[in-house]
């Protein structure tokens, strides 16, 4: 069973995926726009991490830092899979 924070992270990532699908139905995002989304999401997590740390809420800062790390893990995994697919072709 996943911990509640992990489930929230998964729900958040699913929401982002659904929002992107909605955009893609109306108007395809360019490669550059798609690339910017990752960095924007990371920036948001960094801002929230810093905010909560500044408020003395280390618990909330850690949650946001963990979300940032989850984003990076997903991105790295996707890049590694993409690289391995190109090598097979």
Secondary structure, DSSP 8 states (H G I E B T S, - for coil): ---HHHHHHHHHHHHHHHHHHHHHHHS---HHHHHHHHHHHHHHHHHHHHHHHHTT-HHHHHHHHHHHHHHHHHHHHHHHHHHHHHHH-
